[in-house]
Structure formats: C-alpha cells, structure tokens
Amino acid sequence: MGRYIINPRRAPRVPVRLRVRVGAAGAEFAAETRDFGPGGCLMVTPRVIVPGAPLRLVIEDLALPELLKVSAGAVWRSLGERAWVGVAFQPHQAHDPDAWFRRLLEKNPAVAARLTHVPEALDDRTRVFLLDPPELTELRPDELAVLNGFVDGVTVGELIEDAGGSARERVRAIFALLEKRALSLTPRGGQQRPRPGRLAGGDRPVELRASPPTLARAFPEARPLERPLQAEALPAPGAHPIRGAVLGERSPAAQTELDLGRRLAAAGNYAAALQHLRHALLLSPRDPAIAVLIGQYAFKDRRIH
C-alpha cells in the first residue's frame, strides 16, 4: 500500500507575470511574479528575502481598474542565478486576493486557459509523464532538478527518493510542475506504458503575461530596475547564437542543456537529446564537446529510425 504525498498548496496558482512593488524591511523595490493565486504568489526579486519576513505588496494588471494591495509573508526562497521567493498572503485582507484573482482570469483569457487542476494528494505509486516544459529560465532550480534525467512513467515516490535530504523541496517542485503542465498524470496520446522521457516536442509554450504592467498608478516616482529581472533566454531552434557569446566558454544555461541532452540520450531518446544539445551549441558556439555529442547522437538517431 502506497503513501499519500500532500500538495503543500491549498489554493490554485496560474503561471503569469505581474509587476509587483515590494515593501520589506523599510525598503521598496520592484519585482515580478512567475505565478499568482488567491493564496499567494511566486516572485523573482532583485534582493534576497529571508523566509518569515513580513512583506507589503502592490500588484498590478492594467486590464483591472484596481491595484491589489496585500500584506504577506515570505515562506521559502531559492537562490540560483536569480532570487525566487514563495509568498503567502495574510488572511482577512482589506483587498480580497480571491476576488482580484477571479477578475484577473476574466480579463485575461489566455492566462485563464493555463489554470490547471492539481490533486490535493498523490499516492507515491502514481506515475508521472513529461509534457512540453516552459523555457528553462522559467523554472526554479528545484524544478530543474526534477526534470534533469526524468524518464516517463517514473513514480512520485521514486522522484522523492532521488532527492535525498531535500524531499520537501522535491514534493513542492513536483506539484508545481503539474500546475505548470510540464508534468502530467496521463501519458501523451493516452499510451499506457512508460516510454523514454521527452523534454521537447513541437514549439515551446508562449510566455504568458497579463496586460502590460507599469505600476505608475501606485508609485509615480518608481524607476525601472537598473538590471533586468529576467535571465538569459534560450534561443528558439534555428535562431542565431546569442550576441556576445564567447567561443569556448560554456554558459550555465548551455551546461544545463548539455546535461539534459546527455540524460535523455542515456534513456534512449536521441531526438529530444539532439534538440537540447543544439540549444546548448547556440548558447556556447563551437563548443567541441557539444559538437561531438551532436554528431554521435545524430548517427544513433538515424539508425533508430
């Protein structure tokens, strides 16, 4: 008999970017959400916010006439190339986040279409399958760790065991990937048997934003951040290499793509591996290790087909 893994979230979230003005520890600064729901949001911030810190947030969508002004608290953080902060709204707000969330979905049909029902709990014997994930820059480090080496049909329990001492973070990441439709409880095409993992197939999802944000109504004196919050984006297949890339230097994003390609090839999915390796080569042009693997896997992929 399996164990039940509880979804740590008690309210839905939808992937969306909303501009936020954050008040914390006597300072004010701009941030941006990566998801939002009636109970909280995930933010990318230019400053590190420690868990437990009280926050004042002003959130804006230009399709809505009113700003959402809420008190909140930082619940967790994840540090990588950017600072990710999980935020929970305080109860009994003067501005109701639940009503604002409903109006956000009504005014932004494309965002509403991304709202996904996620179970409150999963049996640890439940198998999960890979769909087309968001851009790597849209995934938290703990979510990338789940996808790194992922093979279709793996059970929730196996994913958690693979996390070692970070089981709590792994549980949070699994449910978040289900919410983002990067993972599914149903295999592609209704197939009932596990098959090698696939991290790419067809076009990548379009980045979803709500109406263009400005925050000018809330903070007329607010200035744009000196450094953008968004990290380097992956080029689309067939695009030119990123300008300024130095030959022979492998960027962190290229290394991530290379690692994913190797794992997929080890699982026998050479077509998906090649797509990630070609992305890696666009990020780090003329990298000899990547080029050699592309040649090897392309030959093996032709033999399979």
ROSEGU-625075 format. One record per residue (C-alpha): residue in three letters; residue number from 0; y, z, x. Coordinates in steps of 0.2 Angstrom, whole numbers. Layout:
N
<marlum res="Ala" n="NUM" north="Y" up="Z" east="X"/>
...
END
This chain:
305
<marlum res="Met" n="0" north="0" up="0" east="0"/>
<marlum res="Gly" n="1" north="17" up="-5" east="7"/>
<marlum res="Arg" n="2" north="33" up="5" east="9"/>
<marlum res="Tyr" n="3" north="49" up="1" east="0"/>
<marlum res="Ile" n="4" north="64" up="-4" east="10"/>
<marlum res="Ile" n="5" north="80" up="1" east="1"/>
<marlum res="Asn" n="6" north="95" up="-10" east="1"/>
<marlum res="Pro" n="7" north="109" up="0" east="8"/>
<marlum res="Arg" n="8" north="122" up="-9" east="-3"/>
<marlum res="Arg" n="9" north="125" up="-3" east="-21"/>
<marlum res="Ala" n="10" north="136" up="-17" east="-26"/>
<marlum res="Pro" n="11" north="136" up="-36" east="-23"/>
<marlum res="Arg" n="12" north="146" up="-45" east="-10"/>
<marlum res="Val" n="13" north="151" up="-63" east="-8"/>
<marlum res="Pro" n="14" north="155" up="-72" east="8"/>
<marlum res="Val" n="15" north="173" up="-76" east="8"/>
<marlum res="Arg" n="16" north="188" up="-74" east="20"/>
<marlum res="Leu" n="17" north="203" up="-65" east="13"/>
<marlum res="Arg" n="18" north="218" up="-59" east="23"/>
<marlum res="Val" n="19" north="220" up="-40" east="25"/>
<marlum res="Arg" n="20" north="234" up="-29" east="31"/>
<marlum res="Val" n="21" north="226" up="-13" east="38"/>
<marlum res="Gly" n="22" north="234" up="4" east="40"/>
<marlum res="Ala" n="23" north="224" up="15" east="51"/>
<marlum res="Ala" n="24" north="229" up="30" east="62"/>
<marlum res="Gly" n="25" north="248" up="27" east="59"/>
<marlum res="Ala" n="26" north="247" up="8" east="64"/>
<marlum res="Glu" n="27" north="247" up="-8" east="54"/>
<marlum res="Phe" n="28" north="239" up="-24" east="59"/>
<marlum res="Ala" n="29" north="231" up="-40" east="51"/>
<marlum res="Ala" n="30" north="213" up="-43" east="49"/>
<marlum res="Glu" n="31" north="201" up="-54" east="39"/>
<marlum res="Thr" n="32" north="186" up="-51" east="28"/>
<marlum res="Arg" n="33" north="169" up="-60" east="30"/>
<marlum res="Asp" n="34" north="163" up="-54" east="14"/>
<marlum res="Phe" n="35" north="170" up="-44" east="-1"/>
<marlum res="Gly" n="36" north="164" up="-35" east="-16"/>
<marlum res="Pro" n="37" north="169" up="-21" east="-28"/>
<marlum res="Gly" n="38" north="162" up="-8" east="-17"/>
<marlum res="Gly" n="39" north="169" up="-13" east="0"/>
<marlum res="Cys" n="40" north="170" up="-27" east="12"/>
<marlum res="Leu" n="41" north="166" up="-33" east="30"/>
<marlum res="Met" n="42" north="181" up="-36" east="41"/>
<marlum res="Val" n="43" north="184" up="-44" east="58"/>
<marlum res="Thr" n="44" north="198" up="-34" east="66"/>
<marlum res="Pro" n="45" north="208" up="-36" east="82"/>
<marlum res="Arg" n="46" north="206" up="-17" east="85"/>
<marlum res="Val" n="47" north="191" up="-6" east="86"/>
<marlum res="Ile" n="48" north="190" up="6" east="71"/>
<marlum res="Val" n="49" north="178" up="21" east="73"/>
<marlum res="Pro" n="50" north="166" up="25" east="59"/>
<marlum res="Gly" n="51" north="173" up="38" east="47"/>
<marlum res="Ala" n="52" north="192" up="33" east="50"/>
<marlum res="Pro" n="53" north="202" up="33" east="34"/>
<marlum res="Leu" n="54" north="210" up="16" east="30"/>
<marlum res="Arg" n="55" north="223" up="9" east="19"/>
<marlum res="Leu" n="56" north="220" up="-10" east="14"/>
<marlum res="Val" n="57" north="231" up="-23" east="6"/>
<marlum res="Ile" n="58" north="220" up="-38" east="1"/>
<marlum res="Glu" n="59" north="227" up="-54" east="-5"/>
<marlum res="Asp" n="60" north="221" up="-70" east="-13"/>
<marlum res="Leu" n="61" north="235" up="-82" east="-18"/>
<marlum res="Ala" n="62" north="226" up="-88" east="-34"/>
<marlum res="Leu" n="63" north="229" up="-70" east="-40"/>
<marlum res="Pro" n="64" north="246" up="-63" east="-45"/>
<marlum res="Glu" n="65" north="242" up="-46" east="-39"/>
<marlum res="Leu" n="66" north="238" up="-38" east="-22"/>
<marlum res="Leu" n="67" north="223" up="-27" east="-21"/>
<marlum res="Lys" n="68" north="229" up="-10" east="-13"/>
<marlum res="Val" n="69" north="215" up="2" east="-9"/>
<marlum res="Ser" n="70" north="210" up="17" east="1"/>
<marlum res="Ala" n="71" north="194" up="15" east="11"/>
<marlum res="Gly" n="72" north="184" up="22" east="25"/>
<marlum res="Ala" n="73" north="175" up="13" east="40"/>
<marlum res="Val" n="74" north="157" up="16" east="38"/>
<marlum res="Trp" n="75" north="150" up="7" east="53"/>
<marlum res="Arg" n="76" north="155" up="-5" east="67"/>
<marlum res="Ser" n="77" north="148" up="-18" east="78"/>
<marlum res="Leu" n="78" north="155" up="-24" east="94"/>
<marlum res="Gly" n="79" north="152" up="-41" east="102"/>
<marlum res="Glu" n="80" north="165" up="-55" east="105"/>
<marlum res="Arg" n="81" north="174" up="-48" east="90"/>
<marlum res="Ala" n="82" north="175" up="-31" east="82"/>
<marlum res="Trp" n="83" north="166" up="-30" east="65"/>
<marlum res="Val" n="84" north="169" up="-16" east="53"/>
<marlum res="Gly" n="85" north="160" up="-11" east="37"/>
<marlum res="Val" n="86" north="171" up="-4" east="25"/>
<marlum res="Ala" n="87" north="168" up="6" east="9"/>
<marlum res="Phe" n="88" north="181" up="8" east="-5"/>
<marlum res="Gln" n="89" north="185" up="25" east="-11"/>
<marlum res="Pro" n="90" north="181" up="29" east="-29"/>
<marlum res="His" n="91" north="194" up="31" east="-43"/>
<marlum res="Gln" n="92" north="207" up="19" east="-36"/>
<marlum res="Ala" n="93" north="224" up="15" east="-45"/>
<marlum res="His" n="94" north="220" up="-3" east="-42"/>
<marlum res="Asp" n="95" north="202" up="-7" east="-48"/>
<marlum res="Pro" n="96" north="192" up="-17" east="-35"/>
<marlum res="Asp" n="97" north="179" up="-21" east="-48"/>
<marlum res="Ala" n="98" north="192" up="-30" east="-59"/>
<marlum res="Trp" n="99" north="200" up="-38" east="-45"/>
<marlum res="Phe" n="100" north="183" up="-45" east="-39"/>
<marlum res="Arg" n="101" north="179" up="-52" east="-56"/>
<marlum res="Arg" n="102" north="196" up="-61" east="-56"/>
<marlum res="Leu" n="103" north="193" up="-67" east="-38"/>
<marlum res="Leu" n="104" north="177" up="-76" east="-44"/>
<marlum res="Glu" n="105" north="185" up="-83" east="-60"/>
<marlum res="Lys" n="106" north="199" up="-91" east="-50"/>
<marlum res="Asn" n="107" north="188" up="-97" east="-36"/>
<marlum res="Pro" n="108" north="173" up="-106" east="-42"/>
<marlum res="Ala" n="109" north="167" up="-111" east="-25"/>
<marlum res="Val" n="110" north="167" up="-93" east="-20"/>
<marlum res="Ala" n="111" north="158" up="-88" east="-36"/>
<marlum res="Ala" n="112" north="144" up="-100" east="-33"/>
<marlum res="Arg" n="113" north="140" up="-91" east="-17"/>
<marlum res="Leu" n="114" north="136" up="-75" east="-26"/>
<marlum res="Thr" n="115" north="118" up="-71" east="-24"/>
<marlum res="His" n="116" north="107" up="-58" east="-32"/>
<marlum res="Val" n="117" north="99" up="-47" east="-19"/>
<marlum res="Pro" n="118" north="85" up="-35" east="-24"/>
<marlum res="Glu" n="119" north="89" up="-16" east="-23"/>
<marlum res="Ala" n="120" north="72" up="-14" east="-13"/>
<marlum res="Leu" n="121" north="59" up="-24" east="-5"/>
<marlum res="Asp" n="122" north="41" up="-20" east="-1"/>
<marlum res="Asp" n="123" north="39" up="-21" east="18"/>
<marlum res="Arg" n="124" north="24" up="-33" east="15"/>
<marlum res="Thr" n="125" north="37" up="-45" east="7"/>
<marlum res="Arg" n="126" north="38" up="-62" east="17"/>
<marlum res="Val" n="127" north="55" up="-70" east="20"/>
<marlum res="Phe" n="128" north="59" up="-88" east="24"/>
<marlum res="Leu" n="129" north="73" up="-96" east="33"/>
<marlum res="Leu" n="130" north="86" up="-107" east="24"/>
<marlum res="Asp" n="131" north="101" up="-115" east="32"/>
<marlum res="Pro" n="132" north="111" up="-101" east="41"/>
<marlum res="Pro" n="133" north="130" up="-101" east="42"/>
<marlum res="Glu" n="134" north="138" up="-105" east="58"/>
<marlum res="Leu" n="135" north="134" up="-93" east="72"/>
<marlum res="Thr" n="136" north="152" up="-87" east="73"/>
<marlum res="Glu" n="137" north="150" up="-81" east="55"/>
<marlum res="Leu" n="138" north="135" up="-70" east="59"/>
<marlum res="Arg" n="139" north="136" up="-52" east="66"/>
<marlum res="Pro" n="140" north="126" up="-48" east="82"/>
<marlum res="Asp" n="141" north="113" up="-38" east="72"/>
<marlum res="Glu" n="142" north="111" up="-53" east="60"/>
<marlum res="Leu" n="143" north="109" up="-65" east="75"/>
<marlum res="Ala" n="144" north="95" up="-53" east="82"/>
<marlum res="Val" n="145" north="85" up="-56" east="66"/>
<marlum res="Leu" n="146" north="86" up="-75" east="67"/>
<marlum res="Asn" n="147" north="83" up="-75" east="86"/>
<marlum res="Gly" n="148" north="64" up="-80" east="86"/>
<marlum res="Phe" n="149" north="62" up="-80" east="67"/>
<marlum res="Val" n="150" north="47" up="-88" east="61"/>
<marlum res="Asp" n="151" north="45" up="-92" east="42"/>
<marlum res="Gly" n="152" north="33" up="-81" east="32"/>
<marlum res="Val" n="153" north="36" up="-65" east="43"/>
<marlum res="Thr" n="154" north="36" up="-49" east="33"/>
<marlum res="Val" n="155" north="50" up="-37" east="31"/>
<marlum res="Gly" n="156" north="40" up="-24" east="39"/>
<marlum res="Glu" n="157" north="37" up="-35" east="55"/>
<marlum res="Leu" n="158" north="55" up="-38" east="57"/>
<marlum res="Ile" n="159" north="59" up="-20" east="56"/>
<marlum res="Glu" n="160" north="46" up="-15" east="68"/>
<marlum res="Asp" n="161" north="53" up="-28" east="80"/>
<marlum res="Ala" n="162" north="69" up="-19" east="80"/>
<marlum res="Gly" n="163" north="63" up="-4" east="89"/>
<marlum res="Gly" n="164" north="76" up="10" east="88"/>
<marlum res="Ser" n="165" north="88" up="0" east="78"/>
<marlum res="Ala" n="166" north="78" up="0" east="62"/>
<marlum res="Arg" n="167" north="93" up="5" east="51"/>
<marlum res="Glu" n="168" north="104" up="-9" east="58"/>
<marlum res="Arg" n="169" north="89" up="-21" east="55"/>
<marlum res="Val" n="170" north="87" up="-16" east="37"/>
<marlum res="Arg" n="171" north="106" up="-19" east="34"/>
<marlum res="Ala" n="172" north="105" up="-36" east="43"/>
<marlum res="Ile" n="173" north="90" up="-42" east="33"/>
<marlum res="Phe" n="174" north="99" up="-38" east="16"/>
<marlum res="Ala" n="175" north="115" up="-46" east="22"/>
<marlum res="Leu" n="176" north="106" up="-62" east="27"/>
<marlum res="Leu" n="177" north="98" up="-63" east="10"/>
<marlum res="Glu" n="178" north="115" up="-61" east="2"/>
<marlum res="Lys" n="179" north="122" up="-75" east="13"/>
<marlum res="Arg" n="180" north="107" up="-86" east="8"/>
<marlum res="Ala" n="181" north="102" up="-88" east="27"/>
<marlum res="Leu" n="182" north="85" up="-80" east="22"/>
<marlum res="Ser" n="183" north="76" up="-82" east="6"/>
<marlum res="Leu" n="184" north="61" up="-74" east="-3"/>
<marlum res="Thr" n="185" north="54" up="-91" east="-8"/>
<marlum res="Pro" n="186" north="49" up="-104" east="5"/>
<marlum res="Arg" n="187" north="58" up="-121" east="5"/>
<marlum res="Gly" n="188" north="51" up="-133" east="-8"/>
<marlum res="Gly" n="189" north="40" up="-120" east="-16"/>
<marlum res="Gln" n="190" north="27" up="-120" east="-2"/>
<marlum res="Gln" n="191" north="16" up="-105" east="-2"/>
<marlum res="Arg" n="192" north="10" up="-105" east="16"/>
<marlum res="Pro" n="193" north="21" up="-99" east="31"/>
<marlum res="Arg" n="194" north="27" up="-113" east="42"/>
<marlum res="Pro" n="195" north="37" up="-113" east="59"/>
<marlum res="Gly" n="196" north="55" up="-106" east="57"/>
<marlum res="Arg" n="197" north="69" up="-118" east="54"/>
<marlum res="Leu" n="198" north="87" up="-114" east="59"/>
<marlum res="Ala" n="199" north="95" up="-131" east="54"/>
<marlum res="Gly" n="200" north="91" up="-145" east="42"/>
<marlum res="Gly" n="201" north="105" up="-156" east="35"/>
<marlum res="Asp" n="202" north="123" up="-152" east="35"/>
<marlum res="Arg" n="203" north="128" up="-134" east="39"/>
<marlum res="Pro" n="204" north="137" up="-124" east="25"/>
<marlum res="Val" n="205" north="155" up="-127" east="22"/>
<marlum res="Glu" n="206" north="166" up="-112" east="27"/>
<marlum res="Leu" n="207" north="171" up="-103" east="11"/>
<marlum res="Arg" n="208" north="189" up="-97" east="9"/>
<marlum res="Ala" n="209" north="198" up="-91" east="-6"/>
<marlum res="Ser" n="210" north="216" up="-98" east="-9"/>
<marlum res="Pro" n="211" north="226" up="-99" east="7"/>
<marlum res="Pro" n="212" north="232" up="-81" east="12"/>
<marlum res="Thr" n="213" north="249" up="-77" east="18"/>
<marlum res="Leu" n="214" north="252" up="-58" east="14"/>
<marlum res="Ala" n="215" north="271" up="-62" east="14"/>
<marlum res="Arg" n="216" north="272" up="-54" east="-3"/>
<marlum res="Ala" n="217" north="266" up="-37" east="4"/>
<marlum res="Phe" n="218" north="273" up="-37" east="22"/>
<marlum res="Pro" n="219" north="288" up="-49" east="23"/>
<marlum res="Glu" n="220" north="290" up="-43" east="41"/>
<marlum res="Ala" n="221" north="272" up="-47" east="46"/>
<marlum res="Arg" n="222" north="269" up="-58" east="60"/>
<marlum res="Pro" n="223" north="254" up="-69" east="64"/>
<marlum res="Leu" n="224" north="242" up="-61" east="77"/>
<marlum res="Glu" n="225" north="245" up="-67" east="94"/>
<marlum res="Arg" n="226" north="227" up="-71" east="96"/>
<marlum res="Pro" n="227" north="216" up="-78" east="83"/>
<marlum res="Leu" n="228" north="203" up="-68" east="75"/>
<marlum res="Gln" n="229" north="190" up="-82" east="74"/>
<marlum res="Ala" n="230" north="179" up="-85" east="89"/>
<marlum res="Glu" n="231" north="175" up="-102" east="96"/>
<marlum res="Ala" n="232" north="167" up="-113" east="83"/>
<marlum res="Leu" n="233" north="152" up="-123" east="86"/>
<marlum res="Pro" n="234" north="155" up="-142" east="85"/>
<marlum res="Ala" n="235" north="146" up="-152" east="72"/>
<marlum res="Pro" n="236" north="131" up="-164" east="78"/>
<marlum res="Gly" n="237" north="138" up="-179" east="86"/>
<marlum res="Ala" n="238" north="155" up="-171" east="90"/>
<marlum res="His" n="239" north="164" up="-172" east="107"/>
<marlum res="Pro" n="240" north="162" up="-157" east="119"/>
<marlum res="Ile" n="241" north="175" up="-144" east="117"/>
<marlum res="Arg" n="242" north="190" up="-147" east="127"/>
<marlum res="Gly" n="243" north="192" up="-136" east="142"/>
<marlum res="Ala" n="244" north="174" up="-133" east="144"/>
<marlum res="Val" n="245" north="170" up="-131" east="162"/>
<marlum res="Leu" n="246" north="155" up="-141" east="168"/>
<marlum res="Gly" n="247" north="141" up="-130" east="175"/>
<marlum res="Glu" n="248" north="147" up="-114" east="166"/>
<marlum res="Arg" n="249" north="137" up="-109" east="151"/>
<marlum res="Ser" n="250" north="147" up="-100" east="137"/>
<marlum res="Pro" n="251" north="140" up="-86" east="127"/>
<marlum res="Ala" n="252" north="139" up="-97" east="112"/>
<marlum res="Ala" n="253" north="129" up="-110" east="122"/>
<marlum res="Gln" n="254" north="117" up="-97" east="128"/>
<marlum res="Thr" n="255" north="114" up="-91" east="110"/>
<marlum res="Glu" n="256" north="110" up="-109" east="105"/>
<marlum res="Leu" n="257" north="99" up="-111" east="120"/>
<marlum res="Asp" n="258" north="89" up="-95" east="116"/>
<marlum res="Leu" n="259" north="87" up="-100" east="98"/>
<marlum res="Gly" n="260" north="81" up="-118" east="104"/>
<marlum res="Arg" n="261" north="68" up="-110" east="115"/>
<marlum res="Arg" n="262" north="61" up="-98" east="102"/>
<marlum res="Leu" n="263" north="60" up="-112" east="89"/>
<marlum res="Ala" n="264" north="50" up="-123" east="102"/>
<marlum res="Ala" n="265" north="38" up="-109" east="105"/>
<marlum res="Ala" n="266" north="35" up="-108" east="87"/>
<marlum res="Gly" n="267" north="31" up="-127" east="87"/>
<marlum res="Asn" n="268" north="47" up="-133" east="78"/>
<marlum res="Tyr" n="269" north="54" up="-145" east="91"/>
<marlum res="Ala" n="270" north="65" up="-154" east="78"/>
<marlum res="Ala" n="271" north="75" up="-139" east="75"/>
<marlum res="Ala" n="272" north="75" up="-133" east="93"/>
<marlum res="Leu" n="273" north="82" up="-150" east="98"/>
<marlum res="Gln" n="274" north="97" up="-148" east="86"/>
<marlum res="His" n="275" north="101" up="-131" east="93"/>
<marlum res="Leu" n="276" north="99" up="-137" east="111"/>
<marlum res="Arg" n="277" north="111" up="-152" east="108"/>
<marlum res="His" n="278" north="124" up="-140" east="101"/>
<marlum res="Ala" n="279" north="121" up="-130" east="117"/>
<marlum res="Leu" n="280" north="124" up="-145" east="128"/>
<marlum res="Leu" n="281" north="140" up="-149" east="118"/>
<marlum res="Leu" n="282" north="146" up="-131" east="122"/>
<marlum res="Ser" n="283" north="141" up="-132" east="140"/>
<marlum res="Pro" n="284" north="141" up="-151" east="145"/>
<marlum res="Arg" n="285" north="129" up="-157" east="159"/>
<marlum res="Asp" n="286" north="120" up="-140" east="160"/>
<marlum res="Pro" n="287" north="104" up="-146" east="169"/>
<marlum res="Ala" n="288" north="93" up="-133" east="161"/>
<marlum res="Ile" n="289" north="98" up="-138" east="144"/>
<marlum res="Ala" n="290" north="96" up="-156" east="148"/>
<marlum res="Val" n="291" north="79" up="-154" east="155"/>
<marlum res="Leu" n="292" north="73" up="-145" east="139"/>
<marlum res="Ile" n="293" north="80" up="-158" east="128"/>
<marlum res="Gly" n="294" north="70" up="-171" east="137"/>
<marlum res="Gln" n="295" north="54" up="-161" east="136"/>
<marlum res="Tyr" n="296" north="56" up="-156" east="118"/>
<marlum res="Ala" n="297" north="61" up="-174" east="113"/>
<marlum res="Phe" n="298" north="45" up="-180" east="120"/>
<marlum res="Lys" n="299" north="34" up="-167" east="112"/>
<marlum res="Asp" n="300" north="43" up="-170" east="95"/>
<marlum res="Arg" n="301" north="39" up="-189" east="96"/>
<marlum res="Arg" n="302" north="21" up="-185" east="99"/>
<marlum res="Ile" n="303" north="20" up="-174" east="84"/>
<marlum res="His" n="304" north="27" up="-187" east="73"/>
END
